């Protein structure tokens, strides 16, 4: 497996900092997703597990929700 990219390392550090400051896992994962939106699902989910203290299944759910929210903001109404 390749070593993590700088964006992944930055997202994990940001997620851990947000959790430590008292933010919710949802807020942490949304901030992380903004940095990782172009990464493959597996990379983003693994980063959520480490950075936002989520389980594997929880991270997948948060990834899906973040992806939907991002698509909703981009698509015209």
C-alpha positions in Angstrom: 0.0 0.0 0.0 1.3 3.5 -0.9 2.1 5.9 1.9 -0.6 8.4 2.7 -0.6 11.6 0.5 -0.2 15.0 2.1 -3.9 15.7 1.7 -4.8 12.6 3.6 -2.3 13.4 6.4 -3.7 16.9 6.6 -7.3 15.7 6.7 -6.5 13.2 9.4 -4.7 15.8 11.5 -7.6 18.3 11.0 -10.2 15.7 12.0 -8.3 14.7 15.1 -7.9 18.4 16.1 -11.7 19.0 15.6 -12.6 16.0 17.7 -10.2 17.0 20.4 -11.7 20.5 20.5 -15.1 19.1 21.1 -16.6 19.1 17.6 -18.9 16.3 16.6 -17.8 13.3 14.4 -20.1 14.7 11.7 -18.4 18.1 11.7 -15.0 16.5 11.7 -15.8 14.2 8.8 -17.4 17.0 6.7 -14.2 19.1 7.1 -12.1 16.1 6.2 -14.3 15.2 3.2 -13.7 18.7 1.8 -10.0 17.9 1.6 -10.5 14.3 0.4 -13.4 14.6 -2.1 -11.1 13.6 -5.0 -9.7 10.6 -3.2 -11.1 7.0 -3.7 -13.8 5.9 -1.3 -11.5 3.4 0.5 -8.9 6.1 1.2 -11.5 8.6 2.5 -13.2 5.9 4.7 -9.8 4.9 6.2 -9.0 8.5 6.9 -12.4 8.9 8.7 -11.7 5.9 10.9 -8.4 7.4 12.0 -9.2 11.1 11.9 -12.8 11.2 13.2 -12.7 8.1 15.5 -15.3 6.2 13.5 -15.8 2.5 13.0 -15.4 1.1 9.5 -19.2 0.9 9.0 -19.7 4.3 10.6 -17.0 5.8 8.4 -18.7 4.4 5.3 -22.0 6.0 6.3 -20.4 9.3 7.0 -18.6 9.2 3.6 -21.9 8.5 1.8 -23.6 11.4 3.7 -20.8 13.8 3.0 -20.8 12.8 -0.7 -24.5 13.3 -1.0 -24.3 16.7 0.7 -21.5 17.8 -1.6 -23.4 16.7 -4.7 -26.5 18.5 -3.5 -24.6 21.8 -3.1 -23.1 21.6 -6.6 -26.3 20.5 -8.5 -28.6 23.3 -9.7 -32.0 23.6 -8.1 
